[in-house]
C-alpha cells in the first residue's frame, strides 16, 4: 500500500528526516512512536502529501507521487488519503453530517451519494442521533468520531492519524483506539498512527520507533487479519 524509500527532509540547516524506508501493507495498522522532535509528524505529512520530501521516493497504492504537480497531488490526496488529527478541525458552523460530507463535495461526487455515505458512516460510529448537531453540541469523543467519519467519506486507501487521542481522556481514548481496529476489520482499512499513547502504540500490528530522523526499530506485535 505504501512504499517510502530514502525519504529525506531538512528545514534550513535542521535535518529532520535522514533517510527513511517504510513498507506498509493494505489492512495493516502501524504506529509510529518516538520523542518529540524525532520527525514523526514530518514523516506523516510527507506520506500524506501535505509536505514534500527533499529527496527519496513515495508510492501509494501503486502510484508514484514524486513527480505529480500540486494539483495532481491535491486530487490524489482527496481521493486516496484520510486524515485524523489531535484537534478534530471540524467547522463549527456546520452539522456533523455536513462536516463529514465536505471532502466528498470537494471531490465533486453527487450530493445524494455523499450524504448517504456520511449517514452510513456516522451510524457505524454510533452517531446516528447526532447528525444535525454542530461540533459545540458534541463531546470531545463524539467530535473525534465525526472527524474519523470525515476521513473515511471518500473510501481512502489509507488513513493517517497524528496524535488522534492526544486531546481525549483515557476512557474516550480507549474507545477511539478500539474504533480504529473495528474499522480495519470491517473495511480492511489501512492506518498509520503517530502517537505518544503507549496503549495505542502497543495495539498496532507493527510499531516503528523513530529517533533523530531515523527509524531505529520495527517491532511486529500482532499479525494483521486477512
C-alpha positions as CSV (number, residue, x, y, z in Angstrom):
1,X,0.0,0.0,0.0
2,X,2.8,2.4,1.0
3,X,6.4,2.3,-0.1
4,X,8.7,5.1,1.0
5,X,12.4,4.9,0.1
6,X,15.3,7.1,1.3
7,X,13.0,9.9,2.4
8,X,15.0,13.0,3.5
9,X,13.7,16.3,4.7
10,X,15.5,19.4,6.0
11,X,14.4,22.8,7.1
12,X,17.3,25.1,6.7
13,X,20.3,23.5,8.5
14,X,18.0,21.2,10.5
15,X,17.9,17.7,9.1
16,X,14.6,16.3,10.2
17,X,14.4,13.1,8.2
18,X,17.7,11.4,7.4
19,X,16.8,8.5,5.0
20,X,13.5,6.8,5.9
21,X,12.5,3.4,4.4
22,X,9.0,2.1,5.1
23,X,6.7,-0.5,3.6
24,X,3.1,-0.8,4.8
25,X,0.6,-3.4,3.6
26,X,-3.0,-3.0,2.9
27,X,-5.1,-3.5,6.0
28,X,-2.1,-3.0,8.3
29,X,-2.2,-0.8,11.4
30,X,1.2,0.8,12.0
31,X,2.1,3.0,14.9
32,X,5.0,5.5,14.9
33,X,6.5,6.4,18.2
34,X,9.4,8.4,19.5
35,X,10.3,11.5,21.4
36,X,9.1,14.9,20.4
37,X,11.4,16.2,17.5
38,X,12.1,12.7,16.2
39,X,10.5,13.5,12.9
40,X,7.2,11.5,13.3
41,X,4.8,14.2,12.2
42,X,7.0,15.4,9.4
43,X,7.1,11.8,8.0
44,X,3.4,11.5,8.3
45,X,2.8,14.8,6.5
46,X,5.1,13.6,3.7
47,X,3.3,10.3,3.4
48,X,0.1,12.3,3.3
49,X,1.4,14.6,0.6
50,X,0.9,17.6,2.8
51,X,4.6,18.3,2.6
52,X,7.3,17.2,0.1
53,X,10.5,15.4,0.8
54,X,13.7,16.9,-0.4
55,X,14.7,13.5,-1.9
56,X,13.6,9.9,-2.0
57,X,10.6,8.2,-3.5
58,X,7.0,7.7,-2.3
59,X,4.5,5.2,-3.8
60,X,0.9,4.8,-2.5
61,X,-1.5,2.3,-4.0
62,X,0.9,1.7,-6.9
63,X,1.0,5.4,-7.7
64,X,4.4,7.2,-7.6
65,X,3.9,10.6,-6.2
66,X,7.3,12.3,-6.6
67,X,6.6,13.9,-9.9
68,X,3.0,14.9,-9.5
69,X,2.1,18.6,-9.7
70,X,0.4,20.3,-6.7
71,X,-2.9,20.0,-8.5
72,X,-2.5,16.3,-9.1
73,X,-1.3,15.7,-5.5
74,X,-4.4,17.6,-4.2
75,X,-6.7,15.4,-6.2
76,X,-4.8,12.2,-5.2
77,X,-5.0,13.2,-1.6
78,X,-8.7,13.9,-1.7
79,X,-9.4,10.5,-3.3
80,X,-6.9,8.3,-1.5
81,X,-5.9,9.6,1.9
82,X,-7.9,10.3,5.0
83,X,-6.6,12.4,7.9
84,X,-7.4,12.4,11.7
85,X,-5.6,15.0,13.8
86,X,-5.3,15.6,17.5
87,X,-7.7,18.5,17.2
88,X,-10.6,17.5,15.1
89,X,-10.7,20.6,12.9
90,X,-14.4,20.4,12.4
91,X,-16.0,23.5,11.1
92,X,-18.2,24.9,13.9
93,X,-20.9,26.4,11.7
94,X,-21.7,23.0,10.1
95,X,-23.5,20.0,11.5
96,X,-21.8,16.6,12.0
97,X,-23.3,15.4,8.7
98,X,-22.2,18.4,6.8
99,X,-18.7,18.2,8.2
100,X,-18.4,14.6,7.1
101,X,-19.7,15.4,3.6
102,X,-17.2,18.2,2.8
103,X,-14.3,16.1,1.4
104,X,-16.9,14.3,-0.8
105,X,-18.2,17.5,-2.1
106,X,-14.7,18.7,-2.8
107,X,-14.2,15.5,-4.8
108,X,-17.2,16.5,-6.9
109,X,-19.3,13.4,-6.0
110,X,-23.1,13.6,-6.1
111,X,-24.7,15.3,-3.1
112,X,-27.1,12.3,-2.7
113,X,-24.4,9.7,-2.7
114,X,-22.1,11.7,-0.3
115,X,-24.9,12.3,2.2
116,X,-26.0,8.7,2.1
117,X,-22.4,7.6,2.8
118,X,-22.0,10.2,5.5
119,X,-25.1,8.9,7.3
120,X,-23.9,5.3,7.0
121,X,-20.5,6.2,8.5
122,X,-21.9,8.2,11.3
123,X,-24.3,5.4,12.1
124,X,-21.5,2.9,12.0
125,X,-19.6,5.1,14.5
126,X,-22.6,5.3,16.8
127,X,-23.7,8.8,16.0
128,X,-27.0,8.3,14.2
129,X,-28.7,10.5,16.7
130,X,-26.2,13.3,16.3
131,X,-26.4,14.0,12.6
132,X,-27.8,17.6,12.9
133,X,-25.7,18.6,16.0
134,X,-22.9,21.1,15.5
135,X,-19.4,20.5,17.0
136,X,-20.1,22.7,20.0
137,X,-23.0,20.4,20.9
138,X,-20.9,17.2,20.8
139,X,-18.5,15.7,23.4
140,X,-14.8,15.5,22.6
141,X,-15.1,11.8,21.8
142,X,-18.1,12.5,19.5
143,X,-16.2,15.3,17.7
144,X,-13.3,12.9,17.1
145,X,-15.6,10.2,15.8
146,X,-17.1,12.7,13.4
147,X,-13.5,13.5,12.2
148,X,-12.9,9.8,11.7
149,X,-16.1,9.5,9.6
150,X,-14.9,12.5,7.6
151,X,-11.6,10.8,7.0
152,X,-13.4,7.8,5.5
153,X,-16.0,9.6,3.3
154,X,-14.1,9.1,0.1
155,X,-13.1,5.5,0.7
156,X,-9.4,6.3,1.2
157,X,-6.8,3.6,0.7
158,X,-5.1,4.8,3.9
159,X,-6.0,6.8,7.0
160,X,-3.2,8.9,8.6
161,X,-3.7,9.8,12.2
162,X,-1.5,12.3,14.1
163,X,-1.9,12.1,17.9
164,X,-5.6,11.2,17.4
165,X,-6.3,10.7,21.1
166,X,-4.0,13.3,22.4
167,X,-6.8,15.6,23.4
168,X,-9.1,13.0,24.9
169,X,-9.5,11.5,28.4
170,X,-8.3,7.9,28.9
171,X,-11.8,6.3,28.6
172,X,-12.6,8.1,25.4
173,X,-9.1,7.4,24.1
174,X,-9.7,3.7,24.6
175,X,-12.9,3.9,22.7
176,X,-11.3,5.7,19.8
177,X,-8.4,3.1,19.7
178,X,-10.8,0.2,19.5
179,X,-12.7,2.0,16.8
180,X,-9.7,2.0,14.5
181,X,-9.4,-1.7,14.8
182,X,-13.1,-2.3,14.3
183,X,-12.8,-0.2,11.1
184,X,-9.9,-2.2,9.9
185,X,-11.7,-5.5,10.5
186,X,-14.9,-4.3,8.8
187,X,-13.4,-2.2,5.9
188,X,-9.9,-3.6,5.6
189,X,-8.7,0.0,6.2
190,X,-5.0,0.8,6.5
191,X,-3.9,3.1,9.4
192,X,-0.7,4.9,10.1
193,X,-0.8,6.4,13.5
194,X,1.7,8.8,15.1
195,X,1.2,8.6,18.9
196,X,2.7,9.1,22.3
197,X,0.0,6.9,23.7
198,X,1.7,3.6,24.7
199,X,-1.6,1.6,24.8
200,X,-2.5,2.6,21.3
201,X,1.1,2.0,20.0
202,X,1.1,-1.4,21.5
203,X,-2.2,-2.4,20.0
204,X,-0.9,-1.8,16.4
205,X,0.2,-4.7,14.2
206,X,3.6,-3.1,14.0
207,X,5.4,-0.4,15.9
208,X,8.0,1.8,14.3
209,X,10.3,3.7,16.7
210,X,11.9,6.9,15.5
211,X,14.9,8.8,16.9
212,X,16.8,11.7,15.4
213,X,15.1,11.4,12.0
214,X,15.6,7.7,11.6
215,X,13.6,4.6,12.2
216,X,15.7,2.7,14.8
217,X,13.3,-0.2,15.5
218,X,10.4,-2.0,13.8
219,X,8.5,-4.3,16.1
220,X,5.9,-6.8,14.8
221,X,3.3,-7.0,17.5
222,X,0.2,-8.6,16.1
223,X,-0.5,-10.4,12.8
224,X,-3.0,-8.3,10.7
225,X,-6.2,-10.1,9.9
226,X,-6.5,-11.3,6.3
